Amino acid sequence: MRIKLILLTLLLASCSDFYIPFLKPYKMDIRQGNFVTPDMREKLKIGMTKAQVKYVLGTPMINDAFHGNRWDYVYRLERDGKVLEKQDMTLYFEGENLARVVDGGEPGSVAPAKVEVQK
């Protein structure tokens, strides 16, 4: 009975903020948003139509119904509760054509997920 009580106490303590090095809960990597590579950024040109931009970058993460002329591409990678990478890019349109690009994030140098090719 005493061993069960000690085990239960340790298990409950591992779920709280109490730090035990060998009893840590698993925290998975969280990738959210549109990852924009440097190659995709190079293909983006002022004057492109909305369809062309969507073909190059994909569907925007944030598409505001009140601001149809603004598209936001946001990406965030979080590991162990800490933000490792953050990108944001805002595109402004005049009519159907791209007028301005505000690139506020660090361009990613590598793809967000590793692709393994099996032979």
N, CA, C and O atoms as a Tinker XYZ file with bonds, in Angstrom:
   476  protein
     1  N      0.829000   -1.189000    0.000000    73     2
     2  CA     0.000000    0.000000    0.000000    64     1     3
     3  C      0.872000    1.250000    0.000000    63     2     4     5
     4  O      0.567000    2.235000   -0.674000    81     3
     5  N      1.957000    1.198000    0.763000    73     3     6
     6  CA     2.843000    2.355000    0.860000    64     5     7
     7  C      3.497000    2.647000   -0.503000    63     6     8     9
     8  O      3.653000    3.810000   -0.874000    81     7
     9  N      3.876000    1.606000   -1.239000    73     7    10
    10  CA     4.499000    1.787000   -2.557000    64     9    11
    11  C      3.499000    2.399000   -3.536000    63    10    12    13
    12  O      3.858000    3.265000   -4.335000    81    11
    13  N      2.261000    1.953000   -3.474000    73    11    14
    14  CA     1.241000    2.523000   -4.357000    64    13    15
    15  C      1.021000    4.002000   -4.062000    63    14    16    17
    16  O      0.836000    4.796000   -4.984000    81    15
    17  N      1.041000    4.372000   -2.807000    73    15    18
    18  CA     0.873000    5.769000   -2.420000    64    17    19
    19  C      2.047000    6.626000   -2.913000    63    18    20    21
    20  O      1.842000    7.738000   -3.399000    81    19
    21  N      3.247000    6.121000   -2.790000    73    19    22
    22  CA     4.426000    6.851000   -3.262000    64    21    23
    23  C      4.391000    6.997000   -4.784000    63    22    24    25
    24  O      4.695000    8.066000   -5.313000    81    23
    25  N      4.024000    5.934000   -5.480000    73    23    26
    26  CA     3.931000    5.977000   -6.932000    64    25    27
    27  C      2.858000    6.968000   -7.397000    63    26    28    29
    28  O      3.078000    7.733000   -8.336000    81    27
    29  N      1.725000    6.949000   -6.749000    73    27    30
    30  CA     0.654000    7.882000   -7.077000    64    29    31
    31  C      1.086000    9.322000   -6.837000    63    30    32    33
    32  O      0.772000   10.201000   -7.640000    81    31
    33  N      1.791000    9.572000   -5.760000    73    31    34
    34  CA     2.287000   10.918000   -5.455000    64    33    35
    35  C      3.274000   11.388000   -6.516000    63    34    36    37
    36  O      3.216000   12.540000   -6.944000    81    35
    37  N      4.163000   10.527000   -6.939000    73    35    38
    38  CA     5.124000   10.890000   -7.981000    64    37    39
    39  C      4.441000   11.159000   -9.311000    63    38    40    41
    40  O      4.802000   12.101000  -10.016000    81    39
    41  N      3.463000   10.343000   -9.655000    73    39    42
    42  CA     2.744000   10.555000  -10.910000    64    41    43
    43  C      1.974000   11.866000  -10.898000    63    42    44    45
    44  O      1.967000   12.590000  -11.893000    81    43
    45  N      1.335000   12.173000   -9.799000    73    43    46
    46  CA     0.611000   13.443000   -9.708000    64    45    47
    47  C      1.564000   14.633000   -9.707000    63    46    48    49
    48  O      1.242000   15.682000  -10.265000    81    47
    49  N      2.705000   14.485000   -9.101000    73    47    50
    50  CA     3.689000   15.566000   -9.067000    64    49    51
    51  C      4.280000   15.820000  -10.447000    63    50    52    53
    52  O      4.670000   16.948000  -10.747000    81    51
    53  N      4.354000   14.803000  -11.287000    73    51    54
    54  CA     4.920000   14.991000  -12.627000    64    53    55
    55  C      4.002000   15.810000  -13.513000    63    54    56    57
    56  O      4.462000   16.357000  -14.515000    81    55
    57  N      2.743000   15.916000  -13.190000    73    55    58
    58  CA     1.803000   16.697000  -13.983000    64    57    59
    59  C      1.758000   18.157000  -13.559000    63    58    60    61
    60  O      1.158000   18.976000  -14.256000    81    59
    61  N      2.360000   18.498000  -12.463000    73    59    62
    62  CA     2.322000   19.881000  -11.985000    64    61    63
    63  C      3.613000   20.587000  -12.332000    63    62    64    65
    64  O      4.396000   20.082000  -13.137000    81    63
    65  N      3.850000   21.734000  -11.746000    73    63    66
    66  CA     5.062000   22.505000  -11.983000    64    65    67
    67  C      6.241000   22.000000  -11.166000    63    66    68    69
    68  O      7.350000   22.519000  -11.295000    81    67
    69  N      6.019000   21.013000  -10.342000    73    67    70
    70  CA     7.091000   20.427000   -9.548000    64    69    71
    71  C      8.068000   19.737000  -10.486000    63    70    72    73
    72  O      7.653000   18.915000  -11.303000    81    71
    73  N      9.335000   20.046000  -10.392000    73    71    74
    74  CA    10.337000   19.571000  -11.345000    64    73    75
    75  C     11.033000   18.311000  -10.846000    63    74    76    77
    76  O     11.707000   18.315000   -9.816000    81    75
    77  N     10.852000   17.241000  -11.600000    73    75    78
    78  CA    11.581000   16.001000  -11.372000    64    77    79
    79  C     12.222000   15.654000  -12.709000    63    78    80    81
    80  O     11.510000   15.404000  -13.682000    81    79
    81  N     13.558000   15.633000  -12.779000    73    79    82
    82  CA    14.235000   15.480000  -14.068000    64    81    83
    83  C     13.824000   14.252000  -14.868000    63    82    84    85
    84  O     13.713000   14.333000  -16.092000    81    83
    85  N     13.599000   13.142000  -14.226000    73    83    86
    86  CA    13.287000   11.929000  -14.961000    64    85    87
    87  C     11.793000   11.739000  -15.191000    63    86    88    89
    88  O     11.405000   10.801000  -15.888000    81    87
    89  N     10.944000   12.591000  -14.634000    73    87    90
    90  CA     9.498000   12.519000  -14.839000    64    89    91
    91  C      8.994000   13.829000  -15.449000    63    90    92    93
    92  O      8.435000   14.672000  -14.747000    81    91
    93  N      9.192000   13.993000  -16.747000    73    91    94
    94  CA     8.700000   15.185000  -17.431000    64    93    95
    95  C      7.611000   14.772000  -18.408000    63    94    96    97
    96  O      7.762000   13.768000  -19.103000    81    95
    97  N      6.521000   15.518000  -18.478000    73    95    98
    98  CA     5.502000   15.190000  -19.472000    64    97    99
    99  C      6.003000   15.514000  -20.872000    63    98   100   101
   100  O      6.807000   16.429000  -21.045000    81    99
   101  N      5.542000   14.784000  -21.857000    73    99   102
   102  CA     5.946000   14.998000  -23.244000    64   101   103
   103  C      5.248000   16.238000  -23.789000    63   102   104   105
   104  O      4.038000   16.402000  -23.634000    81   103
   105  N      6.022000   17.102000  -24.426000    73   103   106
   106  CA     5.465000   18.277000  -25.091000    64   105   107
   107  C      5.835000   18.184000  -26.556000    63   106   108   109
   108  O      7.014000   18.220000  -26.908000    81   107
   109  N      4.838000   18.066000  -27.403000    73   107   110
   110  CA     5.102000   17.890000  -28.825000    64   109   111
   111  C      5.408000   19.217000  -29.509000    63   110   112   113
   112  O      5.049000   20.284000  -29.011000    81   111
   113  N      6.081000   19.136000  -30.666000    73   111   114
   114  CA     6.358000   20.316000  -31.466000    64   113   115
   115  C      5.056000   20.807000  -32.060000    63   114   116   117
   116  O      4.246000   20.020000  -32.549000    81   115
   117  N      4.863000   22.107000  -32.014000    73   115   118
   118  CA     3.649000   22.699000  -32.561000    64   117   119
   119  C      4.038000   23.607000  -33.715000    63   118   120   121
   120  O      4.733000   24.605000  -33.523000    81   119
   121  N      3.592000   23.262000  -34.902000    73   119   122
   122  CA     3.824000   24.068000  -36.102000    64   121   123
   123  C      2.478000   24.608000  -36.545000    63   122   124   125
   124  O      1.539000   23.854000  -36.800000    81   123
   125  N      2.401000   25.928000  -36.632000    73   123   126
   126  CA     1.147000   26.547000  -37.028000    64   125   127
   127  C      1.396000   27.544000  -38.146000    63   126   128   129
   128  O      2.376000   28.288000  -38.119000    81   127
   129  N      0.518000   27.555000  -39.113000    73   127   130
   130  CA     0.564000   28.578000  -40.137000    64   129   131
   131  C      1.150000   28.129000  -41.453000    63   130   132   133
   132  O      1.281000   26.938000  -41.734000    81   131
   133  N      1.504000   29.136000  -42.263000    73   131   134
   134  CA     2.064000   28.942000  -43.596000    64   133   135
   135  C      3.565000   29.152000  -43.550000    63   134   136   137
   136  O      4.025000   30.259000  -43.269000    81   135
   137  N      4.336000   28.112000  -43.821000    73   135   138
   138  CA     5.786000   28.250000  -43.886000    64   137   139
   139  C      6.138000   28.785000  -45.266000    63   138   140   141
   140  O      5.825000   28.148000  -46.272000    81   139
   141  N      6.781000   29.943000  -45.328000    73   139   142
   142  CA     7.153000   30.584000  -46.590000    64   141   143
   143  C      8.668000   30.462000  -46.745000    63   142   144   145
   144  O      9.426000   31.014000  -45.948000    81   143
   145  N      9.100000   29.739000  -47.770000    73   143   146
   146  CA    10.520000   29.534000  -48.020000    64   145   147
   147  C     11.108000   30.718000  -48.783000    63   146   148   149
   148  O     10.362000   31.495000  -49.379000    81   147
   149  N     12.430000   30.869000  -48.774000    73   147   150
   150  CA    13.061000   31.936000  -49.563000    64   149   151
   151  C     12.756000   31.817000  -51.052000    63   150   152   153
   152  O     12.643000   32.829000  -51.744000    81   151
   153  N     12.621000   30.588000  -51.552000    73   151   154
   154  CA    12.276000   30.389000  -52.955000    64   153   155
   155  C     10.887000   30.953000  -53.264000    63   154   156   157
   156  O     10.676000   31.561000  -54.314000    81   155
   157  N      9.955000   30.747000  -52.355000    73   155   158
   158  CA     8.604000   31.284000  -52.534000    64   157   159
   159  C      8.622000   32.808000  -52.499000    63   158   160   161
   160  O      7.890000   33.455000  -53.249000    81   159
   161  N      9.458000   33.386000  -51.629000    73   159   162
   162  CA     9.563000   34.838000  -51.535000    64   161   163
   163  C     10.123000   35.431000  -52.821000    63   162   164   165
   164  O      9.711000   36.514000  -53.235000    81   163
   165  N     11.058000   34.730000  -53.455000    73   163   166
   166  CA    11.641000   35.227000  -54.707000    64   165   167
   167  C     10.627000   35.228000  -55.843000    63   166   168   169
   168  O     10.672000   36.101000  -56.710000    81   167
   169  N      9.720000   34.266000  -55.849000    73   167   170
   170  CA     8.714000   34.178000  -56.902000    64   169   171
   171  C      7.635000   35.247000  -56.777000    63   170   172   173
   172  O      6.930000   35.528000  -57.746000    81   171
   173  N      7.499000   35.836000  -55.615000    73   171   174
   174  CA     6.470000   36.832000  -55.367000    64   173   175
   175  C      6.870000   38.161000  -55.992000    63   174   176   177
   176  O      7.943000   38.684000  -55.691000    81   175
   177  N      6.017000   38.721000  -56.864000    73   175   178
   178  CA     6.308000   39.972000  -57.567000    64   177   179
   179  C      5.132000   40.937000  -57.432000    63   178   180   181
   180  O      3.970000   40.531000  -57.401000    81   179
   181  N      5.461000   42.208000  -57.354000    73   179   182
   182  CA     4.424000   43.252000  -57.316000    64   181   183
   183  C      3.672000   43.215000  -58.647000    63   182   184   185
   184  O      4.281000   43.100000  -59.711000    81   183
   185  N      2.342000   43.313000  -58.575000    73   183   186
   186  CA     1.512000   43.293000  -59.770000    64   185   187
   187  C      0.867000   41.947000  -60.038000    63   186   188   189
   188  O      0.023000   41.835000  -60.928000    81   187
   189  N      1.249000   40.917000  -59.283000    73   187   190
   190  CA     0.632000   39.594000  -59.461000    64   189   191
   191  C     -0.828000   39.645000  -59.037000    63   190   192   193
   192  O     -1.203000   40.425000  -58.162000    81   191
   193  N     -1.644000   38.812000  -59.660000    73   191   194
   194  CA    -3.055000   38.739000  -59.270000    64   193   195
   195  C     -3.190000   37.903000  -58.000000    63   194   196   197
   196  O     -2.244000   37.234000  -57.583000    81   195
   197  N     -4.364000   37.947000  -57.396000    73   195   198
   198  CA    -4.616000   37.172000  -56.176000    64   197   199
   199  C     -4.480000   35.677000  -56.444000    63   198   200   201
   200  O     -3.974000   34.936000  -55.601000    81   199
   201  N     -4.932000   35.235000  -57.616000    73   199   202
   202  CA    -4.828000   33.816000  -57.963000    64   201   203
   203  C     -3.366000   33.397000  -58.102000    63   202   204   205
   204  O     -2.993000   32.306000  -57.671000    81   203
   205  N     -2.543000   34.246000  -58.693000    73   203   206
   206  CA    -1.117000   33.931000  -58.839000    64   205   207
   207  C     -0.424000   33.875000  -57.484000    63   206   208   209
   208  O      0.399000   32.992000  -57.241000    81   207
   209  N     -0.756000   34.820000  -56.598000    73   207   210
   210  CA    -0.166000   34.828000  -55.257000    64   209   211
   211  C     -0.584000   33.580000  -54.500000    63   210   212   213
   212  O      0.231000   32.972000  -53.806000    81   211
   213  N     -1.839000   33.195000  -54.626000    73   211   214
   214  CA    -2.329000   31.994000  -53.941000    64   213   215
   215  C     -1.640000   30.745000  -54.491000    63   214   216   217
   216  O     -1.410000   29.789000  -53.751000    81   215
   217  N     -1.309000   30.749000  -55.782000    73   215   218
   218  CA    -0.597000   29.616000  -56.374000    64   217   219
   219  C      0.829000   29.523000  -55.824000    63   218   220   221
   220  O      1.325000   28.424000  -55.575000    81   219
   221  N      1.497000   30.680000  -55.632000    73   219   222
   222  CA     2.885000   30.704000  -55.160000    64   221   223
   223  C      2.971000   30.431000  -53.654000    63   222   224   225
   224  O      3.792000   29.623000  -53.220000    81   223
   225  N      2.139000   31.093000  -52.864000    73   223   226
   226  CA     2.257000   31.012000  -51.406000    64   225   227
   227  C      1.226000   30.109000  -50.735000    63   226   228   229
   228  O      1.402000   29.726000  -49.579000    81   227
   229  N      0.174000   29.772000  -51.433000    73   227   230
   230  CA    -0.900000   29.000000  -50.829000    64   229   231
   231  C     -1.961000   29.925000  -50.241000    63   230   232   233
   232  O     -1.852000   31.148000  -50.328000    81   231
   233  N     -2.972000   29.334000  -49.652000    73   231   234
   234  CA    -4.055000   30.101000  -49.039000    64   233   235
   235  C     -3.536000   30.804000  -47.791000    63   234   236   237
   236  O     -2.839000   30.189000  -46.983000    81   235
   237  N     -3.868000   32.097000  -47.620000    73   235   238
   238  CA    -3.360000   32.808000  -46.439000    64   237   239
   239  C     -3.931000   32.255000  -45.144000    63   238   240   241
   240  O     -5.063000   31.774000  -45.095000    81   239
   241  N     -3.114000   32.336000  -44.088000    73   239   242
   242  CA    -3.531000   31.849000  -42.776000    64   241   243
   243  C     -4.652000   32.722000  -42.218000    63   242   244   245
   244  O     -5.616000   32.220000  -41.639000    81   243
   245  N     -4.513000   34.033000  -42.398000    73   243   246
   246  CA    -5.516000   34.969000  -41.892000    64   245   247
   247  C     -6.092000   35.723000  -43.079000    63   246   248   249
   248  O     -5.380000   36.451000  -43.771000    81   247
   249  N     -7.373000   35.545000  -43.307000    73   247   250
   250  CA    -8.077000   36.227000  -44.391000    64   249   251
   251  C     -9.247000   36.965000  -43.765000    63   250   252   253
   252  O    -10.290000   36.371000  -43.493000    81   251
   253  N     -9.074000   38.249000  -43.539000    73   251   254
   254  CA   -10.051000   39.062000  -42.828000    64   253   255
   255  C    -11.189000   39.468000  -43.764000    63   254   256   257
   256  O    -10.941000   39.993000  -44.850000    81   255
   257  N    -12.414000   39.231000  -43.355000    73   255   258
   258  CA   -13.577000   39.587000  -44.167000    64   257   259
   259  C    -13.743000   41.102000  -44.274000    63   258   260   261
   260  O    -14.315000   41.587000  -45.250000    81   259
   261  N    -13.258000   41.852000  -43.295000    73   259   262
   262  CA   -13.405000   43.302000  -43.299000    64   261   263
   263  C    -12.296000   43.995000  -44.095000    63   262   264   265
   264  O    -12.447000   45.152000  -44.486000    81   263
   265  N    -11.193000   43.301000  -44.335000    73   263   266
   266  CA   -10.080000   43.856000  -45.106000    64   265   267
   267  C     -9.725000   42.862000  -46.211000    63   266   268   269
   268  O     -8.760000   42.108000  -46.084000    81   267
   269  N    -10.492000   42.860000  -47.277000    73   267   270
   270  CA   -10.291000   41.922000  -48.375000    64   269   271
   271  C     -9.028000   42.192000  -49.164000    63   270   272   273
   272  O     -8.578000   41.347000  -49.938000    81   271
   273  N     -8.454000   43.373000  -48.968000    73   271   274
   274  CA    -7.240000   43.725000  -49.708000    64   273   275
   275  C     -5.970000   43.387000  -48.926000    63   274   276   277
   276  O     -4.879000   43.771000  -49.347000    81   275
   277  N     -6.082000   42.692000  -47.821000    73   275   278
   278  CA    -4.924000   42.357000  -46.994000    64   277   279
   279  C     -4.924000   40.868000  -46.683000    63   278   280   281
   280  O     -5.918000   40.321000  -46.206000    81   279
   281  N     -3.789000   40.213000  -46.961000    73   279   282
   282  CA    -3.614000   38.808000  -46.633000    64   281   283
   283  C     -2.426000   38.677000  -45.700000    63   282   284   285
   284  O     -1.394000   39.313000  -45.913000    81   283
   285  N     -2.563000   37.854000  -44.662000    73   283   286
   286  CA    -1.485000   37.646000  -43.710000    64   285   287
   287  C     -1.046000   36.180000  -43.743000    63   286   288   289
   288  O     -1.858000   35.264000  -43.611000    81   287
   289  N      0.255000   35.989000  -43.923000    73   287   290
   290  CA     0.860000   34.662000  -43.870000    64   289   291
   291  C      1.703000   34.604000  -42.599000    63   290   292   293
   292  O      2.700000   35.316000  -42.471000    81   291
   293  N      1.298000   33.758000  -41.671000    73   291   294
   294  CA     1.939000   33.680000  -40.363000    64   293   295
   295  C      2.407000   32.243000  -40.146000    63   294   296   297
   296  O      1.699000   31.294000  -40.485000    81   295
   297  N      3.607000   32.087000  -39.579000    73   295   298
   298  CA     4.134000   30.766000  -39.244000    64   297   299
   299  C      4.818000   30.846000  -37.893000    63   298   300   301
   300  O      5.471000   31.836000  -37.563000    81   299
   301  N      4.655000   29.775000  -37.114000    73   299   302
   302  CA     5.250000   29.730000  -35.780000    64   301   303
   303  C      5.595000   28.286000  -35.436000    63   302   304   305
   304  O      4.780000   27.380000  -35.611000    81   303
   305  N      6.815000   28.086000  -34.945000    73   303   306
   306  CA     7.269000   26.770000  -34.496000    64   305   307
   307  C      7.562000   26.860000  -33.014000    63   306   308   309
   308  O      8.358000   27.687000  -32.570000    81   307
   309  N      6.907000   25.999000  -32.260000    73   307   310
   310  CA     7.068000   25.987000  -30.804000    64   309   311
   311  C      7.507000   24.597000  -30.369000    63   310   312   313
   312  O      6.883000   23.597000  -30.723000    81   311
   313  N      8.598000   24.545000  -29.591000    73   311   314
   314  CA     9.110000   23.273000  -29.082000    64   313   315
   315  C      9.356000   23.406000  -27.588000    63   314   316   317
   316  O     10.011000   24.348000  -27.141000    81   315
   317  N      8.834000   22.467000  -26.821000    73   315   318
   318  CA     8.955000   22.469000  -25.356000    64   317   319
   319  C      8.438000   23.768000  -24.742000    63   318   320   321
   320  O      8.989000   24.252000  -23.753000    81   319
   321  N      7.387000   24.327000  -25.325000    73   319   322
   322  CA     6.789000   25.539000  -24.791000    64   321   323
   323  C      7.542000   26.811000  -25.132000    63   322   324   325
   324  O      7.193000   27.877000  -24.627000    81   323
   325  N      8.571000   26.733000  -25.978000    73   323   326
   326  CA     9.357000   27.907000  -26.356000    64   325   327
   327  C      9.251000   28.128000  -27.854000    63   326   328   329
   328  O      9.316000   27.172000  -28.627000    81   327
   329  N      9.087000   29.374000  -28.273000    73   327   330
   330  CA     9.000000   29.709000  -29.690000    64   329   331
   331  C     10.401000   29.687000  -30.288000    63   330   332   333
   332  O     11.273000   30.452000  -29.877000    81   331
   333  N     10.611000   28.797000  -31.266000    73   331   334
   334  CA    11.908000   28.691000  -31.920000    64   333   335
   335  C     11.985000   29.519000  -33.185000    63   334   336   337
   336  O     13.028000   30.096000  -33.494000    81   335
   337  N     10.884000   29.580000  -33.920000    73   335   338
   338  CA    10.880000   30.301000  -35.186000    64   337   339
   339  C      9.530000   30.981000  -35.367000    63   338   340   341
   340  O      8.482000   30.420000  -35.048000    81   339
   341  N      9.585000   32.196000  -35.883000    73   339   342
   342  CA     8.362000   32.955000  -36.105000    64   341   343
   343  C      8.533000   33.773000  -37.378000    63   342   344   345
   344  O      9.527000   34.480000  -37.540000    81   343
   345  N      7.568000   33.676000  -38.273000    73   343   346
   346  CA     7.575000   34.433000  -39.523000    64   345   347
   347  C      6.224000   35.107000  -39.691000    63   346   348   349
   348  O      5.192000   34.561000  -39.299000    81   347
   349  N      6.237000   36.280000  -40.269000    73   347   350
   350  CA     4.976000   36.889000  -40.666000    64   349   351
   351  C      5.203000   37.742000  -41.903000    63   350   352   353
   352  O      6.200000   38.456000  -42.018000    81   351
   353  N      4.255000   37.648000  -42.820000    73   351   354
   354  CA     4.312000   38.391000  -44.066000    64   353   355
   355  C      2.904000   38.898000  -44.359000    63   354   356   357
   356  O      1.941000   38.134000  -44.314000    81   355
   357  N      2.790000   40.182000  -44.658000    73   355   358
   358  CA     1.504000   40.790000  -44.967000    64   357   359
   359  C      1.535000   41.288000  -46.399000    63   358   360   361
   360  O      2.463000   41.986000  -46.807000    81   359
   361  N      0.511000   40.924000  -47.159000    73   359   362
   362  CA     0.394000   41.337000  -48.550000    64   361   363
   363  C     -0.799000   42.269000  -48.688000    63   362   364   365
   364  O     -1.876000   41.991000  -48.162000    81   363
   365  N     -0.604000   43.376000  -49.397000    73   363   366
   366  CA    -1.672000   44.342000  -49.637000    64   365   367
   367  C     -1.986000   44.372000  -51.124000    63   366   368   369
   368  O     -1.082000   44.401000  -51.959000    81   367
   369  N     -3.267000   44.365000  -51.445000    73   367   370
   370  CA    -3.721000   44.369000  -52.831000    64   369   371
   371  C     -4.466000   45.661000  -53.121000    63   370   372   373
   372  O     -5.120000   46.229000  -52.246000    81   371
   373  N     -4.356000   46.117000  -54.367000    73   371   374
   374  CA    -5.191000   47.200000  -54.884000    64   373   375
   375  C     -5.995000   46.587000  -56.005000    63   374   376   377
   376  O     -5.460000   46.276000  -57.069000    81   375
   377  N     -7.277000   46.414000  -55.767000    73   375   378
   378  CA    -8.111000   45.694000  -56.718000    64   377   379
   379  C     -7.766000   44.222000  -56.666000    63   378   380   381
   380  O     -7.885000   43.587000  -55.618000    81   379
   381  N     -7.334000   43.674000  -57.801000    73   379   382
   382  CA    -6.947000   42.267000  -57.869000    64   381   383
   383  C     -5.439000   42.067000  -57.936000    63   382   384   385
   384  O     -4.974000   40.930000  -58.026000    81   383
   385  N     -4.663000   43.156000  -57.893000    73   383   386
   386  CA    -3.210000   43.042000  -58.062000    64   385   387
   387  C     -2.466000   43.349000  -56.777000    63   386   388   389
   388  O     -2.894000   44.182000  -55.978000    81   387
   389  N     -1.337000   42.659000  -56.587000    73   387   390
   390  CA    -0.490000   42.850000  -55.421000    64   389   391
   391  C      0.191000   44.211000  -55.502000    63   390   392   393
   392  O      0.856000   44.521000  -56.490000    81   391
   393  N      0.023000   45.022000  -54.458000    73   391   394
   394  CA     0.571000   46.373000  -54.454000    64   393   395
   395  C      1.775000   46.518000  -53.533000    63   394   396   397
   396  O      2.711000   47.256000  -53.841000    81   395
   397  N      1.753000   45.809000  -52.396000    73   395   398
   398  CA     2.818000   46.004000  -51.402000    64   397   399
   399  C      2.996000   44.735000  -50.575000    63   398   400   401
   400  O      2.037000   44.014000  -50.298000    81   399
   401  N      4.259000   44.477000  -50.183000    73   399   402
   402  CA     4.590000   43.317000  -49.348000    64   401   403
   403  C      5.339000   43.815000  -48.125000    63   402   404   405
   404  O      6.358000   44.494000  -48.250000    81   403
   405  N      4.835000   43.480000  -46.939000    73   403   406
   406  CA     5.517000   43.804000  -45.690000    64   405   407
   407  C      5.985000   42.479000  -45.101000    63   406   408   409
   408  O      5.182000   41.665000  -44.646000    81   407
   409  N      7.310000   42.280000  -45.120000    73   407   410
   410  CA     7.892000   41.020000  -44.666000    64   409   411
   411  C      8.521000   41.251000  -43.303000    63   410   412   413
   412  O      9.640000   41.754000  -43.206000    81   411
   413  N      7.791000   40.878000  -42.240000    73   411   414
   414  CA     8.259000   41.150000  -40.885000    64   413   415
   415  C      8.976000   40.016000  -40.215000    63   414   416   417
   416  O      9.540000   40.202000  -39.136000    81   415
   417  N      8.977000   38.836000  -40.817000    73   415   418
   418  CA     9.584000   37.683000  -40.168000    64   417   419
   419  C     10.908000   37.314000  -40.772000    63   418   420   421
   420  O     11.271000   37.759000  -41.861000    81   419
   421  N     11.619000   36.492000  -40.045000    73   419   422
   422  CA    12.879000   35.953000  -40.544000    64   421   423
   423  C     12.556000   34.916000  -41.611000    63   422   424   425
   424  O     11.774000   33.999000  -41.357000    81   423
   425  N     13.132000   35.038000  -42.783000    73   423   426
   426  CA    12.863000   34.010000  -43.791000    64   425   427
   427  C     13.443000   32.670000  -43.372000    63   426   428   429
   428  O     14.581000   32.585000  -42.910000    81   427
   429  N     12.655000   31.644000  -43.538000    73   427   430
   430  CA    13.103000   30.313000  -43.151000    64   429   431
   431  C     14.144000   29.779000  -44.121000    63   430   432   433
   432  O     14.010000   29.952000  -45.332000    81   431
   433  N     15.150000   29.149000  -43.616000    73   431   434
   434  CA    16.216000   28.637000  -44.468000    64   433   435
   435  C     16.014000   27.162000  -44.798000    63   434   436   437
   436  O     16.551000   26.669000  -45.790000    81   435
   437  N     15.255000   26.469000  -43.987000    73   435   438
   438  CA    15.019000   25.050000  -44.229000    64   437   439
   439  C     13.526000   24.783000  -44.146000    63   438   440   441
   440  O     12.772000   25.568000  -43.571000    81   439
   441  N     13.112000   23.676000  -44.721000    73   439   442
   442  CA    11.709000   23.290000  -44.669000    64   441   443
   443  C     11.325000   22.961000  -43.234000    63   442   444   445
   444  O     12.179000   22.525000  -42.463000    81   443
   445  N     10.063000   23.157000  -42.850000    73   443   446
   446  CA     9.673000   22.932000  -41.472000    64   445   447
   447  C      9.654000   21.473000  -41.066000    63   446   448   449
   448  O      9.801000   21.164000  -39.884000    81   447
   449  N      9.480000   20.582000  -42.003000    73   447   450
   450  CA     9.434000   19.166000  -41.658000    64   449   451
   451  C     10.447000   18.417000  -42.509000    63   450   452   453
   452  O     10.638000   18.727000  -43.685000    81   451
   453  N     11.091000   17.431000  -41.907000    73   451   454
   454  CA    12.065000   16.639000  -42.640000    64   453   455
   455  C     11.336000   15.567000  -43.436000    63   454   456   457
   456  O     10.477000   14.853000  -42.919000    81   455
   457  N     11.702000   15.475000  -44.702000    73   455   458
   458  CA    11.114000   14.465000  -45.570000    64   457   459
   459  C     12.163000   13.408000  -45.836000    63   458   460   461
   460  O     13.238000   13.705000  -46.357000    81   459
   461  N     11.856000   12.189000  -45.483000    73   459   462
   462  CA    12.794000   11.097000  -45.685000    64   461   463
   463  C     12.350000   10.287000  -46.886000    63   462   464   465
   464  O     11.193000    9.876000  -46.982000    81   463
   465  N     13.265000   10.065000  -47.787000    73   463   466
   466  CA    12.980000    9.276000  -48.976000    64   465   467
   467  C     13.507000    7.874000  -48.749000    63   466   468   469
   468  O     14.692000    7.687000  -48.474000    81   467
   469  N     12.637000    6.896000  -48.862000    73   467   470
   470  CA    13.044000    5.507000  -48.678000    64   469   471
   471  C     13.241000    4.870000  -50.031000    63   470   472   473
   472  O     12.433000    5.052000  -50.941000    81   471
   473  N     14.318000    4.122000  -50.159000    73   471   474
   474  CA    14.611000    3.461000  -51.442000    64   473   475
   475  C     14.401000    1.983000  -51.328000    63   474   476
   476  O     14.596000    1.255000  -52.301000    81   475
